[in-house]
Each structure stands twice: as structure tokens, then as C-alpha cells.
Amino acid sequence: MVYSSRVIALLLATCIAAVTSAFLSLFNEVGATALVVTGLISFSVSYLLGFIILEFLIFREIDKIYNLFDKLRKKELKTIDTFKSNPLNPLKKINDEIFSYAALKQKEIDELKKIEAFRREFIADVSHELKTPIFAAQGFVHTLLDGAVKDKTVRTRFLKRAAKSLDGLDMLVQDLLTLSHIETGEIKMHFEYFDIKGLVTDIIDQFENKAEKKEIKISFAPDTPDLVTVYGDWQRINQVMNNLISNAIKYTNEAGDVEVGFRITKNDVTTYVKDTGEGIPSDDVKRIFERFYRVDKSRSREKGGTGLGLAIVKHILEEHKSKIEVKSTFGKGSEFSFKLTKGKEEPLFAN
């Protein structure tokens, strides 16, 4: 037999009306008409009250619980936030607990889906990035083995190209390891006070030849102090600045400008690298810090790099409780900046 609020309310009302009528029948003063009227009234009131209480406070709430369990089984919990328990519901507490559990499970499911999508995309990207230098080196080596090794000129040229491909492969593996170590916490930050201007000066010296080949002028902003002390991990900030300055030179056209500057406030120092390069389309700005994301894949590969540099920069600065900011106008240039705590004592490394 299928029980519902109507059936139970009907049974309860019948029982209450029968008991009431039977009790009143014990009194001789109560006539048959009064017994019938009393039975009908008690039946009607009992049925209405029983039906309302059972239907709206119990059965409907139980149906919600069953529907929720069904959604849990089917992993369809997108609408759970629309369910609200009646404040008079005696099952309110258990309903709220189940809804909270369902919301938590939905959040976990969404996270797992994101992780799974990221894993598939990451494996595809890594496979693609590894394939390019491996196939290139493989092609050069096999060409030499097929007889080209006897020609000294060809041999030297192909060996250089194979070495370049393998160097790129090594760079990619090293960047992957660095990114993995930062994310898993295996690389610990060693915070200290140091002169970031001195650090940048050394980096500019390293890129001087590369910039001269493109007739690019690298300079500090006007009125830059002789000493700019910040608090952070010298080695990791060195990695950040290497990446930002290298990218600025790489994506700036010939005879362009790259400027490094510092905006100093009472408590912080904002370091920026500004170029007059190609700029970044607005649709791509939010994605350039993703692993292997390239604005122009073909041209980016031609210019070198692993596609992981900005992802590493992002993670390093997050470990410094900071974040990388970017302002860019397509066709006119870009500015990358980040903020560090201002130094309050003499730096360990000074210019």
C-alpha cells in the first residue's frame, strides 16, 4: 500500500471523528444529530490539519531529501542552492545538514572536473612542447647517420642545430621542475633585504649584447634612486626580473625602448618593466600566465622560450604575497609590475 499525506490524514481524521463520536455517545443528553455534526466537524478539522501538517511540513521535505539523494547519485547538484527548508519544518536540521553535504560534494566534483581538464590540457601541452625539440634533434642526428656526417660543413651545422634543440629541451625540463617544486613547496623562499636596483643592473649587463643586436635601449626610469631596498628572496626575484626583461627585449621591435623603474611608497616598492613592443591583445592578457600559453604560438616558438616563464613568475610572486600586474596596448607596448615590501635596513646585496 502506498502511503501519502491524504491517506494518512484521512485515516487519522476517521479515527479522531470515531473516537469523539463514541465518547459523546456515552452521554444521554447528546442526540443523534449532534453526534453526526460533531463527527463531521472533527473529521473535517482533523483531516485539514493533518493533511496540511503532513503534506507541507513532512512529506514535501522528505521528497526534497529523496530528490537530493537522487541528484547525488546522478552528480547533478547545480540547483541545490534553490532548496530552502520551511522554518517550521521539524526536519529542518537534517535537511540543512544534507544540503550542506551536497554543496560540499558539488564543490569537490567541480574541482575534480577542473583538475581533470587541466591534467588533459597539461599532458597535451607538455607532449607538444617536448615533441618539437626531440623531433628536430632526431632529424639532424638521423641525417648525419645517413651519410651527411662525412661532410664536415654539414656535420658541424647539423650538430649545432641538434645541440640547440637539446638545449631547448633541457630548458623546458628545468622550467617544468622549477614550477613543480614551487607548487609543491619543495623550493623554500629565503627572505632577506637586498638592493633590487643592483640586481637589475647586473641583469641588464647580461642582456646588453642581445639588446644591441636589435638596437634596443634598456635604461632605468629618470630619477631612479641609487639604492632601492626590498624584502624578498634574492634568487627568485632575480629569476622574475630575468624573465620580464628577456621577454621585453624579445617582443620589442628593433630600435625600441625597454625601461625599468621603481614606484616607491612608504611601505612598498613597485618594480615595473615597460617596453615599446608588440603589446598583448586584451583577450589574451588574462591567460598569458597560464602554462604554455602563447599569444602567437608560431612567432613565440621562433623567438625561443618554453612558455613557462610567466607561470613561474606568477608562482614566485604569490610566494612573496604579491602578484604580477600587466598593462598592455596592442601594437604599442606592455608594462609588467609587481610589489614587494620596502626594505628597512641595509641590504645584504647592494649595487
VEXMAR-243692 format. One line per 8 residues: number of its first residue (from 1); for each residue x, z, y of C-alpha. Coordinates in pm, 1 decimal. Example, Ala and Ser with C-alpha at 12.3 -4.5 7.8 and 13.67 -1.06 7.14 Angstrom:
<recs>
1	1230.0 780.0 -450.0; 1367.0 714.0 -106.0;
</recs>
This chain:
<recs>
1	0.0 0.0 0.0; 132.1 -93.4 344.6; 102.4 188.4 595.1; 56.3 120.9 963.9; -37.6 325.5 1267.1; -400.2 210.7 1238.6; -434.9 305.0 871.2; -275.7 648.0 918.8;
9	-474.7 713.0 1237.2; -794.4 613.4 1052.7; -717.2 849.1 762.0; -630.7 1137.3 995.8; -941.2 1078.7 1209.9; -1164.8 1067.0 899.6; -1013.6 1391.1 767.6; -1046.1 1567.6 1103.5;
17	-1405.7 1447.3 1150.5; -1496.2 1553.6 795.6; -1337.5 1899.8 835.2; -1504.9 1950.5 1176.0; -1846.0 1843.9 1047.5; -1810.0 2056.6 734.1; -1716.0 2361.1 940.8; -2010.1 2317.8 1178.7;
25	-2248.5 2267.3 885.9; -2189.6 2631.0 792.9; -2389.2 2732.6 1097.8; -2770.4 2705.5 1055.0; -2816.6 2657.6 1428.3; -2633.8 2321.4 1419.1; -2869.3 2037.6 1332.6; -2801.4 1709.6 1154.3;
33	-2792.3 1513.5 1480.0; -2531.2 1748.3 1628.0; -2321.0 1716.8 1316.0; -2328.8 1337.5 1335.3; -2246.6 1333.5 1706.8; -1967.0 1588.0 1658.5; -1828.0 1387.1 1365.1; -1831.1 1064.0 1564.5;
41	-1669.2 1223.7 1869.9; -1397.3 1399.0 1669.4; -1337.7 1081.7 1470.3; -1308.7 864.2 1784.2; -1086.1 1106.1 1976.1; -867.1 1175.1 1675.2; -831.9 805.8 1596.3; -740.3 709.2 1953.1;
49	-491.1 992.6 1997.2; -342.6 941.2 1651.7; -312.2 565.2 1697.7; -151.0 594.2 2044.1; 97.1 860.5 1931.6; 186.3 687.9 1605.7; 199.7 334.6 1748.5; 384.0 389.4 2075.3;
57	599.9 693.2 2002.8; 691.4 643.9 1639.5; 615.1 310.3 1474.5; 733.8 90.2 1761.8; 1053.3 292.0 1796.0; 1111.7 270.0 1421.7; 1055.7 -106.5 1442.0; 1323.3 -121.6 1712.1;
65	1563.3 61.8 1481.1; 1488.1 -179.6 1195.5; 1533.1 -479.2 1428.4; 1861.7 -335.5 1545.2; 1984.2 -288.4 1189.9; 1881.5 -646.5 1118.7; 2084.8 -763.8 1417.9; 2375.3 -551.9 1299.0;
73	2365.6 -729.2 965.0; 2349.4 -1068.7 1133.9; 2604.9 -966.9 1403.4; 2360.7 -1067.5 1677.5; 2374.6 -785.5 1929.2; 2374.9 -968.3 2260.6; 2033.2 -828.6 2360.3; 2079.0 -463.2 2271.2;
81	2103.6 -359.9 2635.7; 1737.6 -462.3 2685.5; 1615.2 -188.8 2449.7; 1509.5 134.9 2620.1; 1357.1 431.3 2444.8; 1039.8 594.6 2577.2; 1134.4 928.3 2738.9; 860.4 1099.1 2532.0;
89	986.8 945.0 2210.8; 1075.5 1214.0 1952.5; 1325.9 964.8 1805.4; 1494.3 904.6 2140.9; 1818.9 1079.2 2049.3; 1866.1 892.0 1722.9; 1768.8 565.2 1895.4; 2027.5 622.3 2167.3;
97	2294.2 701.4 1907.6; 2218.7 384.3 1713.5; 2213.5 170.8 2028.7; 2547.2 319.8 2138.3; 2694.4 245.9 1797.8; 2556.4 -108.7 1809.1; 2701.1 -164.4 2156.8; 3040.9 -44.2 2035.9;
105	3023.6 -274.5 1733.7; 2926.5 -568.9 1955.4; 3224.8 -497.7 2180.0; 3453.5 -485.5 1876.0; 3306.9 -812.4 1744.8; 3361.5 -982.5 2081.2; 3720.7 -857.1 2094.2; 3786.6 -977.4 1740.4;
113	3645.1 -1319.9 1826.8; 3871.4 -1338.7 2132.7; 4172.5 -1231.9 1926.9; 4090.4 -1486.3 1657.9; 4052.1 -1764.4 1916.2; 4377.1 -1657.4 2080.6; 4554.8 -1648.1 1743.7; 4444.5 -2002.5 1658.9;
121	4543.1 -2130.8 2002.7; 4875.6 -1944.1 1993.1; 4968.7 -2079.3 1649.6; 4877.8 -2432.4 1759.0; 5081.7 -2396.8 2079.4; 5385.4 -2247.7 1904.0; 5374.0 -2517.4 1636.1; 5356.6 -2787.7 1900.1;
129	5636.4 -2638.0 2110.6; 5862.7 -2589.7 1807.8; 5791.8 -2937.5 1677.0; 5928.0 -3116.5 1985.3; 6290.0 -2988.4 1979.2; 6305.9 -2978.8 1598.2; 6193.7 -3340.4 1559.4; 6428.5 -3450.9 1838.7;
137	6732.5 -3281.0 1682.6; 6627.5 -3401.7 1338.6; 6604.1 -3761.1 1462.3; 6950.3 -3753.8 1617.9; 7111.5 -3596.2 1309.7; 6947.6 -3840.3 1067.3; 7052.7 -4132.3 1286.3; 7412.7 -4011.8 1266.4;
145	7387.7 -3965.8 889.4; 7255.0 -4319.7 852.9; 7582.9 -4460.4 985.3; 7587.8 -4404.5 1361.1; 7843.3 -4126.8 1311.3; 8115.5 -4389.0 1277.3; 8064.6 -4499.5 1636.6; 8240.7 -4237.8 1847.4;
153	8041.6 -4312.3 2164.8; 7705.8 -4296.8 1986.8; 7814.2 -3992.2 1788.5; 7907.2 -3791.2 2097.4; 7590.2 -3890.4 2284.3; 7360.2 -3806.5 1992.9; 7535.8 -3477.7 1918.7; 7492.4 -3374.3 2282.8;
161	7123.0 -3460.3 2267.4; 7079.6 -3273.0 1939.8; 7260.9 -2971.6 2087.9; 7033.5 -2983.9 2393.7; 6724.7 -2985.6 2171.2; 6857.5 -2692.0 1968.8; 6940.2 -2503.3 2289.5; 6580.7 -2554.2 2397.0;
169	6463.8 -2429.1 2059.4; 6683.1 -2120.1 2090.8; 6546.9 -2056.4 2440.9; 6190.2 -2079.8 2310.9; 6257.2 -1836.9 2026.3; 6428.4 -1591.9 2262.9; 6134.3 -1605.1 2505.6; 5888.5 -1551.2 2220.8;
177	6086.7 -1248.5 2102.8; 6109.7 -1108.3 2455.5; 5736.0 -1149.9 2510.4; 5659.0 -991.5 2173.2; 5891.4 -696.3 2237.0; 5740.9 -630.0 2579.9; 5384.0 -642.4 2447.7; 5459.0 -411.3 2154.3;
185	5654.5 -167.6 2371.0; 5983.1 -222.6 2188.6; 6151.9 -302.0 2519.3; 6161.6 11.5 2731.2; 6192.1 -10.8 3106.2; 6484.1 172.1 3267.9; 6374.1 255.6 3620.0; 6625.5 315.4 3896.8;
193	6684.2 243.2 4265.0; 6862.1 -83.5 4337.4; 6914.6 -341.2 4612.3; 6682.4 -629.5 4534.5; 6832.4 -843.4 4810.2; 7173.5 -817.7 4644.2; 7015.0 -911.7 4313.3; 6850.1 -1219.8 4469.2;
201	7176.5 -1319.7 4640.7; 7350.4 -1334.6 4301.8; 7067.1 -1542.3 4156.1; 7076.9 -1788.4 4446.9; 7450.4 -1832.4 4388.6; 7379.0 -1917.0 4023.4; 7129.6 -2189.5 4120.8; 7337.2 -2331.2 4406.2;
209	7458.3 -2638.3 4216.3; 7112.4 -2710.4 4078.1; 6963.3 -2692.3 4426.9; 7236.4 -2908.8 4581.8; 7166.6 -3187.5 4335.1; 6813.5 -3211.0 4477.7; 6927.3 -3132.5 4833.1; 6705.1 -2824.9 4832.7;
217	6781.2 -2549.3 5081.3; 6748.8 -2194.8 4944.2; 6751.7 -1921.4 5204.8; 6626.5 -1577.0 5294.6; 6346.4 -1537.1 5543.4; 6453.3 -1470.4 5903.8; 6519.0 -1104.2 5994.2; 6571.7 -1002.9 5631.6;
225	6749.7 -662.0 5625.6; 7096.4 -633.3 5475.7; 6968.6 -379.3 5223.7; 6627.0 -378.8 5053.6; 6599.6 -92.4 4807.8; 6325.4 -80.5 4544.0; 6247.3 123.8 4235.5; 6228.0 -62.6 3904.6;
233	6413.3 -198.3 3603.8; 6705.4 -398.0 3747.5; 6749.1 -616.4 3438.0; 6380.2 -707.0 3409.2; 6333.7 -773.4 3781.6; 6641.6 -993.3 3758.2; 6457.0 -1185.1 3485.3; 6149.1 -1211.7 3707.9;
241	6342.9 -1345.8 4007.1; 6541.1 -1586.8 3788.8; 6217.0 -1735.4 3664.0; 6049.2 -1757.9 4005.5; 6348.5 -1912.1 4182.3; 6417.1 -2150.9 3893.9; 6054.7 -2268.0 3899.4; 6062.6 -2307.1 4278.2;
249	6365.4 -2537.1 4254.2; 6227.1 -2721.7 3953.5; 5893.4 -2807.6 4115.6; 6018.5 -2871.2 4470.2; 6083.8 -3231.9 4563.9; 6420.1 -3346.8 4694.8; 6521.9 -3221.6 5041.0; 6265.3 -2942.3 5015.1;
257	6294.8 -2572.9 5100.4; 6279.3 -2253.2 4897.4; 6252.4 -1924.8 5085.9; 6285.8 -1571.2 4953.2; 6159.9 -1287.8 5170.0; 6051.7 -925.5 5174.7; 5749.2 -766.9 5340.3; 5841.0 -402.6 5380.4;
265	5586.7 -127.7 5443.3; 5614.0 249.8 5444.4; 5588.5 286.8 5066.8; 5621.5 -62.3 4917.7; 5827.5 -378.8 4923.6; 5657.4 -712.0 4855.0; 5903.8 -974.8 4737.3; 5798.0 -1337.9 4767.5;
273	5937.6 -1678.8 4670.9; 5792.1 -1964.6 4873.9; 5855.9 -2334.8 4819.9; 5752.3 -2670.0 4966.1; 5694.0 -2821.2 4625.2; 5411.9 -2986.6 4438.9; 5171.5 -2696.8 4457.3; 4918.4 -2597.8 4191.8;
281	4559.2 -2726.4 4166.6; 4307.3 -2448.2 4231.5; 4156.1 -2484.3 3882.7; 4495.2 -2414.3 3725.2; 4605.7 -2117.6 3936.9; 4426.4 -1859.2 3718.9; 4576.0 -1998.2 3398.3; 4942.0 -2050.0 3483.5;
289	5031.9 -1703.5 3345.9; 4895.8 -1787.2 3001.0; 5143.0 -1860.4 2722.1; 5245.7 -2227.1 2704.6; 5001.7 -2327.3 2976.8; 5135.2 -2618.7 3178.3; 4967.7 -2776.1 3479.8; 5110.7 -3117.5 3388.4;
297	5225.6 -3100.0 3028.5; 5428.7 -3420.9 3020.9; 5611.3 -3363.9 3350.3; 5668.2 -2993.7 3272.7; 5842.9 -3077.8 2946.8; 6059.2 -3333.2 3121.9; 6174.7 -3061.8 3361.4; 6254.2 -2818.5 3081.3;
305	6134.5 -2465.6 3020.6; 5945.6 -2302.9 2737.1; 5609.3 -2247.1 2904.6; 5652.1 -1871.1 2857.2; 5837.8 -1777.3 3174.6; 5538.2 -1680.4 3388.0; 5375.5 -1498.4 3095.7; 5692.3 -1286.8 3065.9;
313	5692.9 -1229.9 3443.4; 5331.7 -1110.8 3427.9; 5403.5 -862.2 3148.1; 5721.1 -726.3 3309.9; 5538.6 -657.9 3636.1; 5249.2 -495.2 3451.8; 5504.4 -253.5 3306.1; 5602.1 -179.4 3667.6;
321	5235.5 -105.0 3751.3; 5233.0 -419.9 3962.4; 5105.8 -774.1 3930.1; 5215.4 -1123.2 4024.1; 5019.1 -1289.3 4304.7; 5014.4 -1661.4 4377.3; 4901.7 -1863.6 4677.2; 4921.2 -2238.0 4643.8;
329	4806.1 -2552.0 4819.1; 4821.2 -2859.3 4601.8; 5072.6 -3105.4 4740.3; 5216.4 -2859.7 4994.0; 5377.4 -2576.0 4800.7; 5332.6 -2233.0 4645.8; 5415.9 -1869.7 4710.4; 5463.9 -1616.4 4430.4;
337	5486.8 -1248.7 4522.2; 5488.9 -902.9 4368.5; 5504.4 -547.6 4497.0; 5745.3 -267.8 4398.8; 5783.1 88.2 4518.4; 6017.4 116.5 4813.9; 6347.5 292.0 4738.7; 6404.8 634.4 4889.7;
345	6769.3 683.8 4808.1; 7090.1 486.4 4781.8; 7063.4 216.4 4511.2; 7278.8 207.2 4201.5; 7330.1 -167.6 4251.0; 7390.8 -275.5 4610.6; 7488.6 -602.1 4770.9;
</recs>
